[in-house]
Amino acid sequence: MTDAFKGRVTLALTGASGAQYGLRLLQCLLQADYQVLMMVSKAAQVVVATETDINLPGTPDAQQAFCQHTIKHNRASCECLVVSSGWRL
């Protein structure tokens, strides 16, 4: 599935300050035709809400739908953004 993309990037929003940079990076990657695998911690949800006017939904599926609706990108396909709550090391 990634053959249609320039590449795949994993983006983790962890709750550190600078939420607007992470969201802008997400937007730029999607616009540049990268597939983005995104993880959002609960702390990141708080920081995003505090530092921006965005309130991310609580579940990965709802976050994915929200981001795809909110962030403008060229692909209509849902394959360009995958949001997960699984933090694996």
C-alpha angles and dihedrals in degrees: 000000000000091000089090091054130073088234146312123269128187113216120189122192103199106174098266117134117273102066092156090061092053092048092048090049089052090052093048093048093051092047090049090056100253123143108237124206103196131192121191122192123209088248089055090054089057093047093047090052092047098045099037139027090253123108108195116211118248103245129062093238092052091045091052092050091046094050093046090051096042103039115067116226137153100245121084089192120106088217092082094073127037118179120198136179092201113112107192126173 
